[in-house]
Amino acid sequence: MIDEPGILHVDAQITATIRLRIPRAQMQTVMGPAIGEVMGALAAQGVKPGGAVFSRHFRMDPELFDFEVGVPVGRLVHETGRVQVSLLPAAKVARTTYHGPYEGLGEAWGEFEEWIAAEGHECAAGLWECYVAGPESGADPAQWRTELTRPLV
């Protein structure tokens, strides 16, 4: 399900994002249009994404998700509409890659967090997912790849 996790240090990364605070049930209907909005704002400014689409979660509870969706960019962009400049922080992180459909992400996160605890690490607040290969890359969900990143204390 997940690749062998590892611990690494990541540099801060400038991003263009839209922050969303929505009921969990709306995730599938809201995320796609928000990503489209970010991509449209970048295209209008002549800015190309510097990496794959990601979601960074600040708060996830059974009812409410507080997160941002966006892409890394190589330079600051002009904020427009809901699109704003943000930052993936420099941090010591645990990281792995999940292979499979998005419906399996919950189980993958559980397996990943068990590994983090078993290795004696303590998670910091937040987490992010980077959608390296998804439906746009092929119809076979077994080929989809999502990078899971969890900052550590």
N, CA, C and O atoms as a DFTB+ gen file, in Angstrom:
612 C
 N C O
     1  1       0.816      -1.200       0.000
     2  2       0.000       0.000       0.000
     3  2       0.861       1.265       0.000
     4  3       0.661       2.145      -0.838
     5  1       1.828       1.367       0.944
     6  2       2.718       2.534       0.947
     7  2       4.154       2.063       0.773
     8  3       4.509       0.948       1.156
     9  1       4.977       2.936       0.187
    10  2       6.407       2.670       0.085
    11  2       7.042       2.791       1.467
    12  3       6.436       3.330       2.393
    13  1       8.259       2.288       1.596
    14  2       8.988       2.421       2.857
    15  2       9.132       3.907       3.196
    16  3       9.730       4.652       2.420
    17  1       8.601       4.349       4.328
    18  2       8.714       5.764       4.699
    19  2      10.154       6.147       5.022
    20  3      11.004       5.295       5.282
    21  1      10.396       7.441       4.998
    22  2      11.699       7.967       5.357
    23  2      11.571       9.295       6.070
    24  3      10.509       9.918       6.065
    25  1      12.658       9.720       6.681
    26  2      12.718      11.006       7.382
    27  2      13.665      11.898       6.597
    28  3      14.761      11.472       6.232
    29  1      13.252      13.129       6.334
    30  2      14.094      14.068       5.608
    31  2      13.768      15.491       6.032
    32  3      12.782      15.745       6.724
    33  1      14.615      16.404       5.605
    34  2      14.385      17.829       5.832
    35  2      13.976      18.431       4.500
    36  3      14.629      18.198       3.483
    37  1      12.895      19.206       4.502
    38  2      12.439      19.854       3.273
    39  2      12.598      21.362       3.424
    40  3      12.447      21.916       4.513
    41  1      12.905      22.009       2.307
    42  2      13.009      23.465       2.278
    43  2      11.623      24.070       2.133
    44  3      10.698      23.414       1.656
    45  1      11.485      25.306       2.541
    46  2      10.227      26.027       2.340
    47  2       9.977      26.160       0.840
    48  3      10.912      26.274       0.047
    49  1       8.702      26.143       0.469
    50  2       8.327      26.210      -0.928
    51  2       7.180      27.205      -1.091
    52  3       6.141      27.073      -0.445
    53  1       7.373      28.204      -1.960
    54  2       6.302      29.167      -2.255
    55  2       5.209      28.449      -3.033
    56  3       5.489      27.648      -3.924
    57  1       3.965      28.745      -2.687
    58  2       2.840      28.095      -3.346
    59  2       1.754      29.108      -3.697
    60  3       1.693      30.203      -3.137
    61  1       0.907      28.716      -4.634
    62  2      -0.317      29.455      -4.942
    63  2      -1.459      28.541      -4.534
    64  3      -1.537      27.399      -4.985
    65  1      -2.350      29.044      -3.676
    66  2      -3.360      28.174      -3.083
    67  2      -4.710      28.871      -2.939
    68  3      -4.840      30.087      -3.082
    69  1      -5.698      28.042      -2.649
    70  2      -6.999      28.508      -2.164
    71  2      -7.250      27.770      -0.855
    72  3      -7.159      26.543      -0.802
    73  1      -7.563      28.512       0.193
    74  2      -7.858      27.896       1.491
    75  2      -9.360      27.646       1.584
    76  3     -10.177      28.494       1.227
    77  1      -9.689      26.470       2.067
    78  2     -11.083      26.049       2.174
    79  2     -11.372      25.552       3.579
    80  3     -10.565      24.843       4.180
    81  1     -12.527      25.932       4.094
    82  2     -13.031      25.405       5.367
    83  2     -14.421      24.889       5.052
    84  3     -15.375      25.659       4.939
    85  1     -14.524      23.571       4.910
    86  2     -15.768      22.983       4.402
    87  2     -16.136      21.726       5.184
    88  3     -15.278      21.100       5.807
    89  1     -17.414      21.364       5.148
    90  2     -17.790      20.066       5.702
    91  2     -17.088      18.959       4.909
    92  3     -16.941      19.053       3.690
    93  1     -16.671      17.944       5.593
    94  2     -15.954      16.829       4.969
    95  2     -16.691      16.286       3.752
    96  3     -16.057      15.933       2.757
    97  1     -17.989      16.214       3.811
    98  2     -18.788      15.650       2.718
    99  2     -18.658      16.436       1.411
   100  3     -18.941      15.904       0.338
   101  1     -18.231      17.694       1.498
   102  2     -18.108      18.520       0.289
   103  2     -16.741      18.404      -0.391
   104  3     -16.534      18.983      -1.457
   105  1     -15.823      17.674       0.203
   106  2     -14.457      17.603      -0.291
   107  2     -14.402      17.254      -1.781
   108  3     -13.728      17.942      -2.547
   109  1     -15.090      16.214      -2.194
   110  2     -15.002      15.758      -3.579
   111  2     -15.609      16.734      -4.576
   112  3     -15.202      16.745      -5.737
   113  1     -16.557      17.544      -4.166
   114  2     -17.186      18.475      -5.106
   115  2     -16.516      19.838      -5.126
   116  3     -16.681      20.583      -6.092
   117  1     -15.774      20.184      -4.100
   118  2     -15.175      21.511      -3.979
   119  2     -13.712      21.544      -4.439
   120  3     -13.247      22.548      -4.978
   121  1     -13.004      20.455      -4.224
   122  2     -11.564      20.457      -4.471
   123  2     -11.226      20.642      -5.956
   124  3     -10.364      21.460      -6.278
   125  1     -11.861      19.927      -6.847
   126  2     -11.576      20.032      -8.279
   127  2     -11.736      21.445      -8.818
   128  3     -10.820      21.960      -9.459
   129  1     -12.884      22.093      -8.574
   130  2     -13.042      23.467      -9.048
   131  2     -12.013      24.432      -8.442
   132  3     -11.574      25.362      -9.119
   133  1     -11.625      24.224      -7.184
   134  2     -10.622      25.101      -6.569
   135  2      -9.268      24.933      -7.274
   136  3      -8.571      25.917      -7.522
   137  1      -8.904      23.708      -7.590
   138  2      -7.650      23.472      -8.315
   139  2      -7.720      24.152      -9.684
   140  3      -6.753      24.777     -10.121
   141  1      -8.860      24.028     -10.355
   142  2      -9.031      24.699     -11.642
   143  2      -8.888      26.203     -11.535
   144  3      -8.331      26.847     -12.423
   145  1      -9.388      26.757     -10.456
   146  2      -9.293      28.197     -10.224
   147  2      -7.836      28.635     -10.016
   148  3      -7.411      29.666     -10.537
   149  1      -7.081      27.843      -9.252
   150  2      -5.658      28.143      -9.053
   151  2      -4.933      28.088     -10.391
   152  3      -4.177      29.000     -10.727
   153  1      -5.158      27.031     -11.150
   154  2      -4.473      26.873     -12.444
   155  2      -4.839      28.000     -13.407
   156  3      -3.984      28.476     -14.153
   157  1      -6.086      28.424     -13.397
   158  2      -6.513      29.530     -14.254
   159  2      -5.829      30.827     -13.880
   160  3      -5.420      31.589     -14.757
   161  1      -5.697      31.092     -12.572
   162  2      -5.024      32.312     -12.120
   163  2      -3.556      32.295     -12.521
   164  3      -3.012      33.323     -12.923
   165  1      -2.912      31.140     -12.417
   166  2      -1.507      31.040     -12.814
   167  2      -1.354      31.250     -14.315
   168  3      -0.466      31.981     -14.753
   169  1      -2.210      30.615     -15.098
   170  2      -2.138      30.758     -16.557
   171  2      -2.313      32.210     -16.967
   172  3      -1.625      32.689     -17.869
   173  1      -3.236      32.920     -16.308
   174  2      -3.478      34.329     -16.635
   175  2      -2.251      35.193     -16.336
   176  3      -2.077      36.255     -16.933
   177  1      -1.407      34.739     -15.414
   178  2      -0.194      35.486     -15.057
   179  2       1.055      34.939     -15.751
   180  3       2.162      35.428     -15.527
   181  1       0.868      33.927     -16.591
   182  2       2.008      33.341     -17.285
   183  2       2.940      32.568     -16.377
   184  3       4.134      32.459     -16.656
   185  1       2.404      32.027     -15.288
   186  2       3.204      31.278     -14.317
   187  2       2.896      29.793     -14.469
   188  3       1.732      29.391     -14.490
   189  1       3.942      28.985     -14.574
   190  2       3.769      27.537     -14.652
   191  2       3.937      26.922     -13.271
   192  3       4.778      27.368     -12.489
   193  1       3.133      25.889     -12.963
   194  2       3.313      25.197     -11.688
   195  2       4.727      24.637     -11.580
   196  3       5.307      24.188     -12.569
   197  1       5.266      24.667     -10.380
   198  2       6.599      24.133     -10.137
   199  2       6.572      22.731      -9.566
   200  3       7.583      22.246      -9.058
   201  1       5.430      22.078      -9.643
   202  2       5.285      20.725      -9.106
   203  2       3.837      20.307      -9.157
   204  3       2.992      21.001      -9.723
   205  1       3.558      19.168      -8.563
   206  2       2.218      18.585      -8.587
   207  2       1.264      19.319      -7.641
   208  3       1.686      20.002      -6.708
   209  1      -0.014      19.158      -7.906
   210  2      -1.075      19.684      -7.042
   211  2      -0.957      19.020      -5.667
   212  3      -0.639      17.836      -5.558
   213  1      -1.220      19.804      -4.629
   214  2      -1.186      19.267      -3.270
   215  2      -2.378      19.800      -2.483
   216  3      -3.032      20.763      -2.885
   217  1      -2.641      19.156      -1.361
   218  2      -3.559      19.703      -0.355
   219  2      -2.816      19.673       0.973
   220  3      -2.211      18.669       1.350
   221  1      -2.879      20.802       1.672
   222  2      -2.245      20.927       2.982
   223  2      -3.346      21.107       4.012
   224  3      -4.113      22.068       3.957
   225  1      -3.415      20.181       4.945
   226  2      -4.486      20.172       5.934
   227  2      -4.006      20.776       7.248
   228  3      -2.985      20.380       7.811
   229  1      -4.780      21.748       7.711
   230  2      -4.500      22.395       8.988
   231  2      -5.325      21.769      10.097
   232  3      -4.864      21.652      11.232
   233  1      -6.546      21.367       9.767
   234  2      -7.453      20.768      10.745
   235  2      -8.366      19.794      10.021
   236  3      -9.006      20.143       9.029
   237  1      -8.417      18.571      10.527
   238  2      -9.331      17.572       9.981
   239  2     -10.052      16.927      11.158
   240  3      -9.437      16.267      11.996
   241  1     -11.327      17.125      11.204
   242  2     -12.106      16.404      12.198
   243  2     -13.244      15.734      11.442
   244  3     -13.387      15.948      10.238
   245  1     -14.038      14.946      12.104
   246  2     -15.070      14.226      11.366
   247  2     -16.038      15.126      10.579
   248  3     -16.633      14.681       9.597
   249  1     -16.194      16.353      10.994
   250  2     -17.173      17.222      10.346
   251  2     -16.580      18.301       9.454
   252  3     -17.174      18.643       8.432
   253  1     -15.422      18.846       9.817
   254  2     -14.894      20.019       9.122
   255  2     -13.448      19.813       8.694
   256  3     -12.608      19.381       9.483
   257  1     -13.172      20.127       7.440
   258  2     -11.795      20.131       6.942
   259  2     -11.386      21.582       6.727
   260  3     -12.112      22.351       6.097
   261  1     -10.233      21.949       7.248
   262  2      -9.626      23.264       7.047
   263  2      -8.321      22.995       6.313
   264  3      -7.369      22.489       6.907
   265  1      -8.267      23.331       5.027
   266  2      -7.115      22.976       4.216
   267  2      -6.957      23.948       3.060
   268  3      -7.843      24.755       2.778
   269  1      -5.806      23.854       2.394
   270  2      -5.603      24.616       1.182
   271  2      -5.212      23.658       0.070
   272  3      -4.574      22.634       0.312
   273  1      -5.603      24.002      -1.152
   274  2      -5.184      23.253      -2.328
   275  2      -4.398      24.201      -3.207
   276  3      -4.714      25.388      -3.297
   277  1      -3.377      23.676      -3.852
   278  2      -2.587      24.534      -4.708
   279  2      -1.448      23.799      -5.349
   280  3      -1.426      22.570      -5.417
   281  1      -0.488      24.589      -5.826
   282  2       0.714      24.067      -6.469
   283  2       1.908      24.908      -6.048
   284  3       1.768      26.091      -5.738
   285  1       3.091      24.286      -6.040
   286  2       4.305      25.077      -5.835
   287  2       4.524      25.982      -7.039
   288  3       4.161      25.635      -8.163
   289  1       5.119      27.141      -6.796
   290  2       5.457      28.069      -7.877
   291  2       6.882      28.561      -7.645
   292  3       7.371      28.567      -6.516
   293  1       7.537      28.970      -8.724
   294  2       8.911      29.412      -8.632
   295  2       9.075      30.852      -8.204
   296  3      10.185      31.293      -7.906
   297  1       7.977      31.588      -8.172
   298  2       8.042      32.993      -7.769
   299  2       6.692      33.399      -7.192
   300  3       5.694      32.699      -7.363
   301  1       6.673      34.528      -6.514
   302  2       5.420      35.037      -5.966
   303  2       4.459      35.349      -7.106
   304  3       4.866      35.821      -8.168
   305  1       3.195      35.082      -6.872
   306  2       2.159      35.399      -7.848
   307  2       1.295      36.517      -7.289
   308  3       1.304      36.773      -6.085
   309  1       0.555      37.175      -8.154
   310  2      -0.386      38.199      -7.706
   311  2      -1.634      37.505      -7.181
   312  3      -2.227      36.665      -7.858
   313  1      -2.023      37.870      -5.964
   314  2      -3.241      37.304      -5.408
   315  2      -4.431      37.834      -6.189
   316  3      -4.524      39.030      -6.465
   317  1      -5.331      36.943      -6.537
   318  2      -6.495      37.314      -7.329
   319  2      -7.659      36.417      -6.954
   320  3      -7.499      35.200      -6.857
   321  1      -8.828      37.004      -6.743
   322  2      -9.970      36.199      -6.314
   323  2      -9.644      35.474      -5.024
   324  3      -9.197      36.083      -4.052
   325  1      -9.869      34.174      -5.022
   326  2      -9.561      33.374      -3.832
   327  2      -8.119      32.866      -3.820
   328  3      -7.676      32.305      -2.818
   329  1      -7.388      33.052      -4.908
   330  2      -6.022      32.533      -5.010
   331  2      -5.076      33.435      -4.233
   332  3      -5.055      34.650      -4.432
   333  1      -4.295      32.830      -3.347
   334  2      -3.366      33.587      -2.518
   335  2      -1.993      32.916      -2.503
   336  3      -1.852      31.744      -2.853
   337  1      -1.010      33.669      -2.099
   338  2       0.335      33.135      -1.924
   339  2       0.387      32.455      -0.561
   340  3      -0.137      32.973       0.425
   341  1       1.027      31.289      -0.521
   342  2       1.188      30.573       0.729
   343  2       2.582      29.955       0.732
   344  3       3.416      30.271      -0.116
   345  1       2.818      29.079       1.688
   346  2       4.146      28.505       1.833
   347  2       4.036      27.123       2.454
   348  3       3.406      26.952       3.498
   349  1       4.648      26.140       1.811
   350  2       4.859      24.869       2.490
   351  2       6.111      25.085       3.332
   352  3       7.137      25.505       2.798
   353  1       6.054      24.814       4.615
   354  2       7.159      25.206       5.499
   355  2       8.394      24.326       5.367
   356  3       8.310      23.161       4.979
   357  1       9.529      24.902       5.693
   358  2      10.737      24.114       5.888
   359  2      10.512      23.295       7.151
   360  3      10.032      23.822       8.155
   361  1      10.851      22.021       7.110
   362  2      10.572      21.179       8.269
   363  2      11.306      19.853       8.162
   364  3      11.736      19.432       7.088
   365  1      11.433      19.218       9.306
   366  2      11.806      17.810       9.355
   367  2      10.499      17.052       9.169
   368  3       9.533      17.292       9.894
   369  1      10.462      16.142       8.206
   370  2       9.213      15.453       7.892
   371  2       9.428      13.949       7.751
   372  3      10.534      13.470       7.501
   373  1       8.336      13.237       7.920
   374  2       8.254      11.839       7.511
   375  2       7.518      11.847       6.181
   376  3       6.556      12.594       6.004
   377  1       7.972      11.008       5.235
   378  2       7.339      11.009       3.912
   379  2       7.292       9.592       3.359
   380  3       8.202       8.790       3.564
   381  1       6.216       9.314       2.660
   382  2       6.054       8.050       1.944
   383  2       5.197       8.308       0.711
   384  3       4.660       9.400       0.528
   385  1       5.080       7.295      -0.122
   386  2       4.200       7.383      -1.288
   387  2       3.184       6.259      -1.221
   388  3       3.532       5.095      -1.024
   389  1       1.935       6.624      -1.387
   390  2       0.824       5.674      -1.439
   391  2       0.514       5.396      -2.897
   392  3       0.476       6.317      -3.712
   393  1       0.292       4.136      -3.230
   394  2      -0.089       3.728      -4.583
   395  2      -1.515       3.219      -4.536
   396  3      -1.802       2.246      -3.837
   397  1      -2.415       3.862      -5.269
   398  2      -3.782       3.380      -5.311
   399  2      -4.794       4.497      -5.411
   400  3      -4.429       5.668      -5.520
   401  1      -6.088       4.134      -5.373
   402  2      -7.164       5.114      -5.519
   403  2      -7.279       6.003      -4.280
   404  3      -6.863       5.629      -3.183
   405  1      -7.847       7.177      -4.484
   406  2      -7.973       8.137      -3.391
   407  2      -8.788       7.585      -2.225
   408  3      -8.587       7.998      -1.083
   409  1      -9.693       6.669      -2.494
   410  2     -10.513       6.093      -1.413
   411  2      -9.667       5.350      -0.386
   412  3     -10.121       5.134       0.737
   413  1      -8.452       4.956      -0.745
   414  2      -7.579       4.235       0.177
   415  2      -6.649       5.124       0.983
   416  3      -5.834       4.630       1.762
   417  1      -6.766       6.442       0.800
   418  2      -5.844       7.346       1.501
   419  2      -5.981       7.283       3.018
   420  3      -4.977       7.363       3.727
   421  1      -7.193       7.141       3.524
   422  2      -7.375       7.068       4.978
   423  2      -6.599       5.906       5.583
   424  3      -5.924       6.067       6.600
   425  1      -6.694       4.752       4.964
   426  2      -5.969       3.571       5.443
   427  2      -4.462       3.770       5.292
   428  3      -3.693       3.369       6.165
   429  1      -4.037       4.385       4.192
   430  2      -2.607       4.644       3.974
   431  2      -2.062       5.571       5.054
   432  3      -0.973       5.343       5.581
   433  1      -2.825       6.627       5.387
   434  2      -2.382       7.538       6.449
   435  2      -2.272       6.793       7.781
   436  3      -1.338       7.026       8.548
   437  1      -3.216       5.905       8.053
   438  2      -3.164       5.132       9.293
   439  2      -1.906       4.282       9.373
   440  3      -1.238       4.250      10.406
   441  1      -1.582       3.590       8.276
   442  2      -0.381       2.760       8.220
   443  2       0.877       3.625       8.381
   444  3       1.809       3.251       9.093
   445  1       0.888       4.774       7.717
   446  2       2.029       5.690       7.775
   447  2       2.218       6.220       9.199
   448  3       3.341       6.238       9.702
   449  1       1.150       6.644       9.844
   450  2       1.261       7.187      11.204
   451  2       1.663       6.110      12.211
   452  3       2.333       6.408      13.200
   453  1       1.260       4.868      11.967
   454  2       1.731       3.766      12.822
   455  2       3.245       3.618      12.692
   456  3       3.935       3.408      13.689
   457  1       3.762       3.728      11.473
   458  2       5.206       3.646      11.260
   459  2       5.922       4.784      11.985
   460  3       6.941       4.563      12.638
   461  1       5.391       5.995      11.871
   462  2       6.004       7.162      12.526
   463  2       6.109       6.914      14.031
   464  3       7.164       7.139      14.624
   465  1       5.028       6.454      14.648
   466  2       5.023       6.192      16.088
   467  2       5.978       5.059      16.449
   468  3       6.704       5.151      17.439
   469  1       5.979       3.997      15.656
   470  2       6.853       2.852      15.933
   471  2       8.327       3.231      15.844
   472  3       9.165       2.617      16.504
   473  1       8.648       4.231      15.037
   474  2      10.023       4.696      14.895
   475  2      10.411       5.724      15.966
   476  3      11.543       6.205      15.995
   477  1       9.451       6.053      16.846
   478  2       9.731       6.951      17.957
   479  2       9.641       8.435      17.627
   480  3      10.177       9.265      18.362
   481  1       8.975       8.774      16.539
   482  2       8.834      10.177      16.154
   483  2       7.496      10.726      16.647
   484  3       6.535       9.983      16.849
   485  1       7.461      12.034      16.831
   486  2       6.233      12.717      17.244
   487  2       5.801      13.660      16.128
   488  3       6.595      14.459      15.631
   489  1       4.539      13.555      15.743
   490  2       4.003      14.390      14.663
   491  2       3.748      15.809      15.146
   492  3       3.266      16.026      16.258
   493  1       4.076      16.763      14.299
   494  2       3.698      18.155      14.523
   495  2       2.309      18.346      13.916
   496  3       1.746      17.418      13.336
   497  1       1.770      19.536      14.049
   498  2       0.444      19.819      13.506
   499  2       0.481      19.818      11.981
   500  3       1.497      20.147      11.368
   501  1      -0.633      19.445      11.389
   502  2      -0.801      19.523       9.953
   503  2      -0.204      18.356       9.196
   504  3       0.493      17.509       9.755
   505  1      -0.497      18.336       7.909
   506  2       0.023      17.328       6.999
   507  2      -0.276      17.786       5.586
   508  3      -1.104      18.673       5.379
   509  1       0.403      17.180       4.598
   510  2       0.025      17.468       3.224
   511  2       0.170      16.245       2.342
   512  3       0.961      15.340       2.604
   513  1      -0.635      16.258       1.279
   514  2      -0.650      15.221       0.253
   515  2      -0.294      15.876      -1.071
   516  3      -0.806      16.946      -1.400
   517  1       0.579      15.236      -1.826
   518  2       0.959      15.719      -3.147
   519  2       0.502      14.666      -4.150
   520  3       0.922      13.511      -4.084
   521  1      -0.358      15.072      -5.078
   522  2      -0.976      14.144      -6.019
   523  2      -0.088      14.001      -7.257
   524  3      -0.306      14.652      -8.279
   525  1       0.918      13.130      -7.138
   526  2       1.956      12.974      -8.149
   527  2       1.387      12.411      -9.451
   528  3       1.744      12.877     -10.533
   529  1       0.520      11.433      -9.358
   530  2      -0.132      10.849     -10.532
   531  2      -1.532      10.422     -10.123
   532  3      -1.706       9.656      -9.175
   533  1      -2.528      10.922     -10.842
   534  2      -3.919      10.617     -10.518
   535  2      -4.714      10.304     -11.763
   536  3      -4.157       9.816     -12.747
   537  1      -5.999      10.575     -11.740
   538  2      -6.868      10.232     -12.869
   539  2      -6.402      10.822     -14.206
   540  3      -6.651      10.234     -15.259
   541  1      -5.738      11.963     -14.172
   542  2      -5.261      12.590     -15.409
   543  2      -4.134      11.791     -16.050
   544  3      -3.834      11.982     -17.228
   545  1      -3.507      10.899     -15.289
   546  2      -2.376      10.132     -15.809
   547  2      -2.760       8.740     -16.297
   548  3      -1.925       8.026     -16.853
   549  1      -4.007       8.353     -16.096
   550  2      -4.458       7.044     -16.553
   551  2      -5.655       6.568     -15.758
   552  3      -5.892       7.012     -14.634
   553  1      -6.403       5.661     -16.354
   554  2      -7.654       5.198     -15.749
   555  2      -7.451       4.145     -14.666
   556  3      -8.381       3.868     -13.908
   557  1      -6.269       3.554     -14.570
   558  2      -6.026       2.492     -13.603
   559  2      -5.595       3.077     -12.262
   560  3      -4.461       3.538     -12.131
   561  1      -6.485       3.067     -11.258
   562  2      -6.132       3.648      -9.948
   563  2      -4.924       3.004      -9.287
   564  3      -4.293       3.624      -8.431
   565  1      -4.587       1.779      -9.659
   566  2      -3.414       1.131      -9.084
   567  2      -2.132       1.875      -9.468
   568  3      -1.109       1.728      -8.801
   569  1      -2.184       2.667     -10.533
   570  2      -1.027       3.424     -10.999
   571  2      -0.948       4.831     -10.390
   572  3       0.049       5.529     -10.576
   573  1      -1.986       5.246      -9.667
   574  2      -1.987       6.576      -9.079
   575  2      -1.010       6.597      -7.907
   576  3      -0.835       5.597      -7.211
   577  1      -0.371       7.763      -7.698
   578  2       0.600       7.914      -6.614
   579  2       0.330       9.223      -5.867
   580  3       0.200      10.290      -6.466
   581  1       0.252       9.104      -4.553
   582  2       0.057      10.271      -3.688
   583  2       1.167      10.272      -2.651
   584  3       1.335       9.307      -1.906
   585  1       1.922      11.360      -2.609
   586  2       2.996      11.518      -1.636
   587  2       2.391      12.037      -0.335
   588  3       1.706      13.060      -0.334
   589  1       2.638      11.343       0.762
   590  2       2.122      11.719       2.080
   591  2       3.268      12.321       2.890
   592  3       4.334      11.718       3.013
   593  1       3.042      13.506       3.437
   594  2       4.077      14.191       4.206
   595  2       3.520      14.630       5.542
   596  3       2.460      15.251       5.621
   597  1       4.255      14.296       6.590
   598  2       3.839      14.667       7.945
   599  2       4.997      15.361       8.656
   600  3       6.023      14.729       8.907
   601  1       4.859      16.646       8.985
   602  2       5.913      17.334       9.751
   603  2       6.099      16.668      11.123
   604  3       5.151      16.156      11.719
   605  1       7.330      16.691      11.594
   606  2       7.670      16.091      12.881
   607  2       8.130      17.155      13.863
   608  3       8.634      18.208      13.472
   609  1       7.948      16.863      15.142
   610  2       8.407      17.752      16.205
   611  2       9.913      17.667      16.290
   612  3      10.523      18.337      17.124
